[in-house]
Amino acid sequence: MALNLRRRNKMTGEVFVGSLNDIMFFLLLFFLITSTMATPNVLKLLLPNAKTSKPAVKHPVTISVTADMQYAVNNQEVVFDQLESAILAQLQGQEDPTAILKVDKSVQVQGLVDLLDIGARNKIKMVLATNTVK
């Protein structure tokens, strides 16, 4: 006599995904709304303000840095220790001092940060000059 030990009912696993579409839609909406509110102003830009109708004449100082860390202010070579005083001498008497930075692309970031630090200490607007790619 042989015993039949097999089950008569086979169990199958099912996943009900009927409400998954709704959940995914609400998650998508949630992340879209929160991502726009999290970083509204990524770039902090100093935009010009027009207070008078007469434009002010600006004479920006050009600060150049070569690949071998030689500094020049308006094409006059300066050692780094005297760089800040040379820049301040050139910008003396200007209401809104501005400096144009011409830095060789091989200069490490620390060299550029040192220049920006001088500008931040003396409230000088620094503009980095770049080449345009055609």
HUGIVEN-V637649 format. One record per residue. N is the residue number from 1. PHI is phi in degrees with one decimal (* if undefined). OMEGA is omega in whole degrees, 0 to 359 (none if undefined). BURIAL is 1 if it has 24 or more other ideal C-beta (glycine too) atoms within 12 Angstrom, else 0. Layout:
# HUGIVEN-V637649
n->N phi->PHI omega->OMEGA burial->BURIAL
n->N phi->PHI omega->OMEGA burial->BURIAL
This chain:
# HUGIVEN-V637649
n->1 phi->* omega->181 burial->0
n->2 phi->-97.8 omega->179 burial->0
n->3 phi->-92.5 omega->177 burial->0
n->4 phi->-95.9 omega->184 burial->0
n->5 phi->-98.4 omega->180 burial->0
n->6 phi->-75.8 omega->176 burial->0
n->7 phi->-77.4 omega->178 burial->0
n->8 phi->-87.2 omega->179 burial->0
n->9 phi->-101.8 omega->176 burial->0
n->10 phi->-89.9 omega->179 burial->0
n->11 phi->-92.9 omega->177 burial->0
n->12 phi->-119.5 omega->180 burial->0
n->13 phi->-90.1 omega->178 burial->0
n->14 phi->-130.9 omega->175 burial->0
n->15 phi->-117.7 omega->180 burial->0
n->16 phi->-88.1 omega->184 burial->0
n->17 phi->-111.8 omega->181 burial->0
n->18 phi->-62.9 omega->182 burial->0
n->19 phi->-92.8 omega->181 burial->0
n->20 phi->-64.6 omega->178 burial->0
n->21 phi->-62.3 omega->180 burial->0
n->22 phi->-65.5 omega->180 burial->0
n->23 phi->-63.5 omega->179 burial->0
n->24 phi->-64.0 omega->179 burial->0
n->25 phi->-63.2 omega->180 burial->0
n->26 phi->-68.3 omega->176 burial->0
n->27 phi->-65.4 omega->178 burial->0
n->28 phi->-61.7 omega->178 burial->0
n->29 phi->-61.3 omega->180 burial->0
n->30 phi->-59.9 omega->182 burial->0
n->31 phi->-69.5 omega->177 burial->0
n->32 phi->-65.2 omega->181 burial->0
n->33 phi->-68.9 omega->181 burial->0
n->34 phi->-71.2 omega->180 burial->0
n->35 phi->-70.8 omega->177 burial->0
n->36 phi->-75.2 omega->180 burial->0
n->37 phi->-85.5 omega->185 burial->0
n->38 phi->-72.6 omega->182 burial->0
n->39 phi->-130.6 omega->181 burial->0
n->40 phi->-73.6 omega->182 burial->0
n->41 phi->-124.2 omega->180 burial->0
n->42 phi->-77.5 omega->181 burial->0
n->43 phi->-97.0 omega->175 burial->0
n->44 phi->-93.2 omega->182 burial->0
n->45 phi->-113.3 omega->172 burial->0
n->46 phi->-91.8 omega->182 burial->0
n->47 phi->-91.2 omega->182 burial->0
n->48 phi->-71.3 omega->177 burial->0
n->49 phi->-115.2 omega->178 burial->0
n->50 phi->-97.6 omega->179 burial->0
n->51 phi->-98.1 omega->178 burial->0
n->52 phi->-129.7 omega->179 burial->0
n->53 phi->-82.2 omega->180 burial->0
n->54 phi->-92.5 omega->181 burial->0
n->55 phi->-70.5 omega->178 burial->0
n->56 phi->-80.9 omega->178 burial->0
n->57 phi->-83.9 omega->180 burial->0
n->58 phi->-109.4 omega->176 burial->0
n->59 phi->-124.1 omega->182 burial->0
n->60 phi->-68.6 omega->177 burial->1
n->61 phi->-90.2 omega->177 burial->1
n->62 phi->-101.7 omega->178 burial->1
n->63 phi->-110.9 omega->182 burial->1
n->64 phi->-113.0 omega->177 burial->1
n->65 phi->-131.4 omega->180 burial->1
n->66 phi->-86.1 omega->181 burial->0
n->67 phi->-64.5 omega->179 burial->0
n->68 phi->-95.9 omega->174 burial->0
n->69 phi->61.0 omega->172 burial->0
n->70 phi->-95.5 omega->185 burial->0
n->71 phi->-101.2 omega->176 burial->1
n->72 phi->-144.0 omega->176 burial->1
n->73 phi->-115.4 omega->185 burial->1
n->74 phi->50.1 omega->177 burial->0
n->75 phi->65.2 omega->174 burial->0
n->76 phi->-112.5 omega->183 burial->0
n->77 phi->-65.8 omega->182 burial->0
n->78 phi->-140.5 omega->174 burial->1
n->79 phi->-78.9 omega->186 burial->0
n->80 phi->-62.4 omega->181 burial->0
n->81 phi->-64.7 omega->181 burial->0
n->82 phi->-103.5 omega->185 burial->0
n->83 phi->-64.6 omega->183 burial->1
n->84 phi->-63.1 omega->180 burial->1
n->85 phi->-68.5 omega->178 burial->0
n->86 phi->-68.2 omega->178 burial->1
n->87 phi->-65.9 omega->181 burial->1
n->88 phi->-64.0 omega->178 burial->0
n->89 phi->-66.3 omega->180 burial->0
n->90 phi->-72.2 omega->183 burial->1
n->91 phi->-96.5 omega->184 burial->1
n->92 phi->-62.6 omega->177 burial->0
n->93 phi->87.2 omega->179 burial->0
n->94 phi->-87.4 omega->180 burial->0
n->95 phi->-73.1 omega->183 burial->0
n->96 phi->-123.5 omega->186 burial->0
n->97 phi->-66.9 omega->181 burial->1
n->98 phi->-134.4 omega->178 burial->1
n->99 phi->-128.8 omega->176 burial->1
n->100 phi->-102.0 omega->180 burial->1
n->101 phi->-97.0 omega->174 burial->1
n->102 phi->-116.7 omega->186 burial->1
n->103 phi->-113.5 omega->177 burial->1
n->104 phi->-61.0 omega->185 burial->0
n->105 phi->-68.7 omega->179 burial->0
n->106 phi->-88.3 omega->179 burial->0
n->107 phi->-70.8 omega->180 burial->1
n->108 phi->-69.3 omega->185 burial->0
n->109 phi->-60.2 omega->182 burial->0
n->110 phi->-61.1 omega->177 burial->0
n->111 phi->-63.2 omega->178 burial->1
n->112 phi->-70.5 omega->180 burial->0
n->113 phi->-65.0 omega->177 burial->0
n->114 phi->-61.8 omega->178 burial->1
n->115 phi->-67.5 omega->179 burial->1
n->116 phi->-65.7 omega->177 burial->0
n->117 phi->-67.2 omega->176 burial->0
n->118 phi->-61.3 omega->179 burial->1
n->119 phi->-65.0 omega->180 burial->1
n->120 phi->-67.4 omega->179 burial->0
n->121 phi->-63.4 omega->185 burial->0
n->122 phi->-105.4 omega->179 burial->1
n->123 phi->55.4 omega->178 burial->0
n->124 phi->-107.2 omega->176 burial->1
n->125 phi->-77.1 omega->182 burial->1
n->126 phi->-109.3 omega->178 burial->1
n->127 phi->-122.0 omega->180 burial->0
n->128 phi->-90.4 omega->179 burial->0
n->129 phi->-84.0 omega->179 burial->0
n->130 phi->-131.8 omega->173 burial->0
n->131 phi->-85.7 omega->176 burial->0
n->132 phi->-91.5 omega->180 burial->0
n->133 phi->-100.8 omega->181 burial->0
n->134 phi->-106.1 omega->none burial->0
